[in-house]
């Protein structure tokens, strides 16, 4: 029976799955965006977001706890120095998953998973979109043209 076994096992044993998710978290922290399958990205989000949340409080206990999961000194330093400054006021939702289609070989759903505060293109679009708001009427241009009086040409005599 599957009682209370809700997470995705990803077709791997526990040790292999933990190593996979730790390595993917290190890559996400170092590169800020990685390309993977949708199932792995969803599992990675569940694994990585609590570790990123720990980085808000820079204490020896939190550093040791995150290091026990990741086993990579450079990634832990990057997380506690760079990333923690950008996510200080965010209350959750540190990652974003963007679907990109299907892989050619086996038709697996592929996606990008990225850290939200590091995508400069989306941050620029968000600021520009708020400034350019316009009001639109429900009347279409074709009805306006039909209702406008048409000037008749003078009759040639």
Backbone as numpy.savetxt, mean C-alpha at the origin, in Angstrom:
# Nx Ny Nz CAx CAy CAz Cx Cy Cz
-9.73 -31.07 11.86 -10.56 -29.88 11.86 -9.69 -28.62 11.86
-10.25 -27.55 11.30 -9.50 -26.30 11.14 -9.90 -25.25 12.16
-10.31 -25.60 13.32 -10.79 -24.60 14.27 -9.68 -23.61 14.62
-10.00 -22.32 14.50 -9.12 -21.21 14.89 -7.78 -21.22 14.14
-7.81 -21.60 12.88 -6.61 -21.58 12.04 -6.91 -20.71 10.83
-6.90 -19.40 11.04 -7.39 -18.48 10.02 -6.30 -17.92 9.12
-5.03 -17.98 9.50 -4.01 -17.36 8.66 -3.61 -18.29 7.52
-3.03 -17.72 6.50 -2.63 -18.47 5.31 -1.32 -19.18 5.58
-1.28 -20.48 5.38 -0.07 -21.27 5.63 0.92 -21.20 4.46
0.47 -20.69 3.31 1.31 -20.49 2.13 1.97 -21.78 1.64
1.43 -22.93 1.97 1.97 -24.20 1.50 3.34 -24.53 2.06
3.65 -24.04 3.27 4.97 -24.24 3.86 4.82 -24.66 5.32
5.87 -25.28 5.84 5.92 -25.59 7.27 6.19 -24.29 8.04
6.03 -24.33 9.34 6.13 -23.11 10.15 7.49 -22.44 10.06
8.56 -23.21 10.13 9.90 -22.62 10.09 10.17 -21.95 8.74
9.74 -22.62 7.67 9.93 -22.06 6.33 9.09 -20.80 6.15
7.87 -20.82 6.64 6.99 -19.66 6.53 7.52 -18.48 7.32
8.02 -18.73 8.53 8.59 -17.64 9.33 9.82 -17.04 8.67
10.67 -17.88 8.08 11.85 -17.37 7.39 11.45 -16.55 6.16
10.46 -17.03 5.42 9.98 -16.31 4.24 9.44 -14.94 4.62
8.60 -14.88 5.64 8.00 -13.61 6.03 9.04 -12.65 6.63
10.00 -13.19 7.36 11.06 -12.33 7.91 11.90 -11.74 6.78
12.27 -12.55 5.80 13.06 -12.04 4.67 12.28 -11.03 3.84
11.00 -11.28 3.65 10.19 -10.32 2.90 10.03 -9.01 3.68
9.92 -9.09 4.99 9.82 -7.88 5.81 11.11 -7.07 5.74
12.25 -7.76 5.77 13.53 -7.07 5.63 13.61 -6.37 4.28
13.20 -7.05 3.22 13.21 -6.43 1.88 12.27 -5.24 1.81
11.11 -5.36 2.43 10.17 -4.25 2.43 10.73 -3.04 3.17
11.39 -3.28 4.28 11.96 -2.18 5.07 13.12 -1.52 4.31
13.95 -2.31 3.68 15.13 -1.77 3.00 14.77 -1.09 1.67
13.83 -1.67 0.91 13.53 -1.16 -0.43 12.25 -0.34 -0.51
11.43 -0.37 0.55 10.19 0.40 0.67 9.08 -0.10 -0.25
9.36 -0.99 -1.20 8.35 -1.55 -2.10 8.88 -2.85 -2.67
8.04 -3.90 -2.63 8.45 -5.17 -3.23 7.31 -5.71 -4.08
7.66 -6.56 -5.02 6.73 -7.16 -5.97 6.59 -8.63 -5.63
5.38 -9.09 -5.34 5.17 -10.46 -4.90 3.75 -10.89 -5.24
3.40 -12.11 -4.83 2.04 -12.59 -5.06 1.09 -11.97 -4.03
-0.17 -11.97 -4.36 -1.16 -11.35 -3.49 -1.28 -12.09 -2.15
-1.22 -13.42 -2.18 -1.33 -14.20 -0.94 -0.16 -13.91 -0.01
1.05 -13.83 -0.56 2.22 -13.52 0.27 2.15 -12.10 0.80
1.65 -11.17 -0.01 1.55 -9.78 0.44 0.57 -9.64 1.59
-0.54 -10.34 1.53 -1.52 -10.26 2.62 -0.96 -10.89 3.90
-0.21 -11.99 3.76 0.42 -12.60 4.92 1.52 -11.69 5.47
2.25 -11.02 4.57 3.32 -10.12 4.98 2.78 -8.93 5.75
1.64 -8.41 5.33 1.05 -7.26 6.02 0.72 -7.61 7.47
0.18 -8.81 7.69 -0.15 -9.25 9.05 1.12 -9.41 9.89
2.21 -9.83 9.25 3.47 -10.06 9.96 4.23 -8.75 10.21
4.24 -7.85 9.22 5.12 -6.68 9.28 4.52 -5.50 10.05
3.22 -5.31 9.98 2.64 -4.10 10.60 2.83 -4.04 12.11
2.69 -5.14 12.87 2.99 -5.03 14.31 4.45 -4.69 14.59
5.37 -5.16 13.74 6.78 -4.82 13.93 7.02 -3.34 13.64
6.37 -2.83 12.60 6.50 -1.40 12.27 5.89 -0.56 13.39
4.81 -1.03 13.96 4.15 -0.31 15.05 5.07 -0.24 16.27
5.86 -1.26 16.52 6.80 -1.26 17.65 7.87 -0.19 17.48
8.18 0.17 16.24 9.24 1.13 15.98 8.88 2.54 16.44
7.62 2.81 16.70 7.23 4.14 17.17 7.87 4.48 18.51
8.00 3.49 19.37 8.62 3.69 20.68 10.02 3.09 20.63
11.04 3.94 20.49 12.42 3.47 20.35 13.00 3.16 21.73
12.85 1.92 22.14 13.43 1.48 23.41 14.23 0.20 23.15
15.08 -0.16 24.08 15.90 -1.35 23.93 15.03 -2.60 23.86
13.94 -2.62 24.62 13.05 -3.78 24.61 12.44 -3.98 23.23
11.94 -2.88 22.63 11.33 -2.98 21.30 12.36 -3.33 20.24
13.56 -2.78 20.33 14.61 -3.12 19.36 14.95 -4.60 19.44
15.08 -5.13 20.65 15.42 -6.55 20.79 14.29 -7.44 20.32
13.05 -7.03 20.57 11.92 -7.83 20.13 11.83 -7.87 18.60
12.00 -6.73 17.95 11.98 -6.68 16.49 13.16 -7.45 15.91
14.33 -7.33 16.56 15.51 -8.06 16.07 15.31 -9.57 16.20
14.57 -10.02 17.21 14.33 -11.45 17.36 13.50 -12.00 16.20
12.66 -11.16 15.59 11.89 -11.58 14.44 12.69 -11.47 13.15
13.44 -10.39 12.98 14.08 -10.11 11.69 15.50 -10.63 11.56
16.28 -10.62 12.63 17.67 -11.09 12.62 18.52 -10.34 11.59
18.28 -9.03 11.46 19.05 -8.22 10.52 19.23 -6.83 11.13
20.48 -6.54 11.48 20.78 -5.30 12.19 20.50 -4.06 11.35
20.84 -4.11 10.05 20.62 -2.95 9.18 19.14 -2.64 9.03
18.32 -3.68 8.90 16.88 -3.46 8.75 16.28 -2.89 10.03
16.74 -3.36 11.17 16.23 -2.84 12.44 16.62 -1.37 12.61
17.86 -1.02 12.26 18.29 0.38 12.35 17.49 1.26 11.39
17.26 0.79 10.18 16.47 1.55 9.20 15.05 1.75 9.72
14.48 0.71 10.29 13.11 0.78 10.81 13.00 1.77 11.95
13.93 1.74 12.89 13.82 2.60 14.07 14.32 4.02 13.82
15.14 4.25 12.82 15.65 5.61 12.55 14.82 6.33 11.50
14.71 5.74 10.31 14.08 6.43 9.18 12.56 6.27 9.18
12.11 5.04 9.21 10.69 4.77 9.02 9.86 5.26 10.21
10.39 5.11 11.41 9.62 5.52 12.59 9.33 7.02 12.60
10.20 7.83 12.00 9.95 9.28 11.93 8.78 9.59 11.00
8.67 8.85 9.90 7.60 9.13 8.94 6.25 8.64 9.42
6.23 7.56 10.22 4.95 6.98 10.63 4.54 7.41 12.03
5.20 8.40 12.59 4.97 8.76 13.99 3.51 9.14 14.26
2.86 9.86 13.36 1.49 10.31 13.62 0.45 9.37 13.04
0.85 8.33 12.30 -0.09 7.39 11.69 -0.50 6.34 12.73
-1.78 5.99 12.77 -2.30 5.06 13.76 -2.44 3.63 13.25
-1.94 3.33 12.12 -2.05 1.99 11.56 -2.11 2.09 10.05
-2.15 0.97 9.38 -2.22 1.00 7.92 -0.92 1.49 7.33
0.20 0.87 7.72 1.52 1.33 7.26 1.87 0.82 5.88
1.14 -0.18 5.38 1.45 -0.76 4.08 0.26 -0.60 3.14
0.54 -0.64 1.85 -0.48 -0.55 0.81 -0.22 -1.66 -0.19
-1.27 -2.34 -0.61 -1.16 -3.40 -1.61 -1.81 -2.90 -2.89
-1.05 -2.92 -3.99 -1.54 -2.49 -5.30 -1.50 -3.69 -6.24
-2.64 -4.14 -6.69 -2.71 -5.31 -7.57 -2.23 -4.94 -8.97
-1.46 -5.84 -9.57 -0.88 -5.55 -10.88 -1.32 -6.51 -11.97
-2.11 -7.52 -11.67 -2.54 -8.46 -12.69 -2.14 -9.87 -12.33
-1.94 -10.69 -13.36 -1.63 -12.10 -13.16 -0.29 -12.46 -13.80
0.41 -13.40 -13.17 1.69 -13.88 -13.67 1.45 -14.78 -14.88
2.33 -14.70 -15.88 2.14 -15.46 -17.10 2.25 -16.97 -16.88
3.19 -17.42 -16.08 3.45 -18.85 -15.97 2.33 -19.63 -15.33
1.84 -19.16 -14.17 0.84 -19.94 -13.44 -0.42 -19.15 -13.12
-0.55 -17.96 -13.67 -1.74 -17.12 -13.50 -1.97 -16.73 -12.04
-0.90 -16.62 -11.26 -1.02 -16.18 -9.88 -1.26 -14.67 -9.84
-2.08 -14.21 -8.91 -2.34 -12.78 -8.76 -1.08 -12.11 -8.20
-0.60 -11.09 -8.88 0.62 -10.40 -8.48 0.26 -8.99 -7.99
1.17 -8.44 -7.16 0.91 -7.11 -6.61 2.21 -6.49 -6.12
2.13 -5.19 -5.86 3.16 -4.46 -5.13 2.68 -4.31 -3.71
3.58 -4.45 -2.76 3.29 -4.04 -1.39 4.32 -3.00 -1.04
3.87 -1.86 -0.51 4.78 -0.76 -0.25 4.43 -0.08 1.05
5.39 0.66 1.57 5.14 1.48 2.75 4.42 2.74 2.30
3.35 3.08 2.99 2.44 4.14 2.54 3.13 5.50 2.44
3.94 5.85 3.41 4.52 7.20 3.45 5.72 7.37 2.52
6.08 6.35 1.77 7.25 6.44 0.90 6.91 6.49 -0.57
5.66 6.54 -0.94 5.29 6.63 -2.35 5.05 8.11 -2.68
6.07 8.76 -3.24 6.01 10.19 -3.50 4.96 10.52 -4.56
4.75 9.63 -5.53 3.79 9.91 -6.60 2.38 10.02 -6.04
2.00 9.11 -5.15 0.65 9.17 -4.59 0.51 10.35 -3.64
1.58 10.70 -2.94 1.51 11.85 -2.03 1.32 13.14 -2.81
1.98 13.28 -3.98 1.81 14.47 -4.81 0.40 14.55 -5.36
-0.12 13.42 -5.85 -1.47 13.41 -6.42 -2.51 13.76 -5.37
-2.32 13.31 -4.15 -3.27 13.58 -3.09 -3.35 15.08 -2.80
-2.20 15.76 -2.76 -2.19 17.20 -2.52 -2.75 17.98 -3.70
-2.46 17.57 -4.91 -2.93 18.28 -6.08 -4.43 18.09 -6.27
-4.95 16.95 -5.90 -6.36 16.68 -6.12 -7.24 17.57 -5.24
-6.82 17.87 -4.04 -7.62 18.69 -3.14 -7.72 20.13 -3.64
-6.67 20.64 -4.28 -6.66 22.02 -4.73 -7.53 22.22 -5.96
-7.64 21.24 -6.82 -8.31 21.42 -8.10 -9.76 21.01 -8.11
-10.47 21.12 -7.01 -11.88 20.74 -6.98 -12.72 21.76 -7.74
-13.67 21.25 -8.49 -14.59 22.11 -9.22 -16.00 21.62 -8.98
-16.96 22.50 -9.17 -18.36 22.11 -9.05 -18.87 21.80 -10.43
-19.65 20.77 -10.50 -20.21 20.37 -11.79 -21.72 20.37 -11.70
-22.33 20.83 -12.77 -23.79 20.81 -12.79 -24.25 19.50 -13.40
-25.49 19.18 -13.20 -26.04 17.92 -13.71 -26.44 18.08 -15.16
-26.53 19.29 -15.64 -26.96 19.53 -17.01 -25.83 19.21 -17.97
-26.13 18.46 -18.99 -25.08 18.09 -19.94 -24.99 19.15 -21.04
-23.92 19.11 -21.77 -23.69 20.12 -22.81 -24.64 19.93 -23.98
-25.06 18.72 -24.27 -25.95 18.49 -25.40 -27.33 19.08 -25.15
-27.81 19.01 -23.90 -29.12 19.60 -23.61 -29.05 21.11 -23.63
-27.91 21.68 -23.23 -27.76 23.14 -23.29 -27.79 23.62 -24.73
-27.15 22.88 -25.61 -27.14 23.28 -27.01 -28.52 23.15 -27.63
-29.28 22.16 -27.22 -30.61 21.97 -27.77 -31.57 23.05 -27.28
-31.39 23.53 -26.05 -32.28 24.53 -25.49 -31.94 25.95 -25.94
-30.72 26.17 -26.37 -30.32 27.52 -26.79 -31.07 27.90 -28.07
-31.57 29.13 -28.14 -32.30 29.54 -29.36 -31.34 29.64 -30.54
-31.78 29.14 -31.64 -30.97 29.16 -32.85 -31.33 30.41 -33.66
-30.34 31.20 -34.01 -30.59 32.41 -34.79 -30.86 32.01 -36.23
-31.99 32.51 -36.76 -32.32 32.16 -38.14 -31.61 33.08 -39.10
-31.18 32.49 -40.17 -30.49 33.27 -41.19 -31.53 34.10 -41.96
-31.17 35.34 -42.36 -32.14 36.12 -43.13 -32.42 35.47 -44.49
-33.64 35.53 -44.88 -34.05 34.91 -46.15 -33.53 35.76 -47.32
-32.98 35.10 -48.30 -32.45 35.81 -49.46 -33.61 36.10 -50.43
-33.76 37.33 -50.83 -34.84 37.70 -51.74 -34.34 38.21 -53.03
